């Protein structure tokens, strides 16, 4: 029986966009043993995911943690590793594990640590990140490409979230979710603009409630938003697990956020989603946008001169997000509240 390790040690959104790789392998041959190598934070995404046979946590920390991870990988005697997120430490780890076939994409100086390299110019944004991931399967001899996946919340998480909603008297309400934080990898909508959007939503859809999801690192934008908005909003607990969050998102009529992991989670749950995206070239929704279900992507209507990162105040279009018109957002929400 062939044994394949799929390494995606990046953040939540990246891991969600890697899930079709697992499904494709199992659709090709369900007897193939497939294991995920992911960060401890994202391992819960695999709790109810039937296309993975196991999870190994990757601790990017001290030497002992890496040695323990190495022992776990070696013990499972993998034939092939697909490295979806090239990383020098991961590449060295899988070489030490003596996995015969180590497949990734090129243009990294440490690509000599891989046995097979697919040359991909991902920064050209010619297709979606999910599709770039699937391209690696041909080196593993797999010609079944399954792009469609759907996340399913766990029953225990649904019960937990329902308890929170009951306490907040939201259980039978129509809910719109907003996640104002971001991974800080790109420019995003400000607290003041989110406050403006919330006021418009409350004005147009009076029989709805707004819930805010967030993490501890979103404290600054959450505090600013709460102090700015002049409408009733409901702050969800900051310590929700990923599976708790999945259950909460499944209860929403619409989810709104910047380009974040929760946006991809909502899309994979088939919750109508609205994403605000930076106009910088490499942040293009063509590569990073929500992939499944009904979605709306909003970008500032400027001819952004930057390819790699926002220059902030140094750019003549700064702050381009301030010019965003929310009319398409209000219409999209209205269509899906029906």
ABEGO torsion letter per residue (X at the ends): XBBBBBBBABBAAAAAAAAAAAAAAAAABAABBBBBBBBAAAAAAAAABAABABBBBBBBBBAAAAAAAAAAAAAAGBABBBBABBBAAAAAAAAAAGBABBBBBBGBAAAAABABBBBBBAAAGABBAAAAAAAAAAAAGBABBBABBBBBBBAAAAAAAAAAAAAAGAAABBBBBBBABBAGABBBBBAAAAAAAAAAAAAABAABBBBBBBBAAAAAAAAAAAAABBBBBBBBBAABBAAAAAAAAAABABBBBBBBAAAAAAAAAGBBBBBBBBABAAABAAAABBABEBBBBBBBBBBBABAABBAEAABAAOBAAAABBAAAAAAAAAAAAX
